[in-house]
Amino acid sequence: MSRFTLALCVTPLLLTAACNVTKNPANDSATISIDQNKIDNAGDALLNEAAKATDVAANKIENAGPELENSAATIKERAGRVADKAEALGNRIETKVDRDKPADNTAHPANH
């Protein structure tokens, strides 16, 4: 799970943690109050996590360009080697075929 997704999932829990519940057994009631400092602290923590996640994503995006260029160069180099080997193999086959051909006999006996 990414940090950003985690931060989104944890937000309701952090807001719930900022609530204070006081029970009054005398009149069977409860009072809910929200601690603004806890909300501010939780918000700051979430923003920090979101900033870290954004930095990680930005770094990955920035590094993707050079990685793709390196991959493309590697593929081009390998393709060149394969083409060279294919050409060399073609030349060897051609040489073998030329050697295995019967020699042309240009001298024909006279039909007179």
Rosetta blueprint (number, residue, H / E / L):
1 M L
2 S L
3 R H
4 F H
5 T H
6 L H
7 A H
8 L H
9 C H
10 V H
11 T H
12 P H
13 L H
14 L H
15 L H
16 T H
17 A H
18 A L
19 C E
20 N E
21 V E
22 T E
23 K E
24 N E
25 P L
26 A L
27 N L
28 D L
29 S E
30 A E
31 T E
32 I E
33 S E
34 I E
35 D L
36 Q H
37 N H
38 K H
39 I H
40 D H
41 N H
42 A H
43 G H
44 D H
45 A H
46 L H
47 L H
48 N H
49 E H
50 A H
51 A H
52 K H
53 A H
54 T H
55 D H
56 V H
57 A H
58 A H
59 N H
60 K H
61 I H
62 E H
63 N H
64 A H
65 G H
66 P H
67 E H
68 L H
69 E H
70 N H
71 S H
72 A H
73 A H
74 T H
75 I H
76 K H
77 E H
78 R H
79 A H
80 G H
81 R H
82 V H
83 A H
84 D H
85 K H
86 A H
87 E H
88 A H
89 L H
90 G H
91 N H
92 R H
93 I H
94 E H
95 T H
96 K H
97 V H
98 D H
99 R H
100 D H
101 K L
102 P L
103 A L
104 D L
105 N L
106 T L
107 A L
108 H L
109 P L
110 A L
111 N L
112 H L
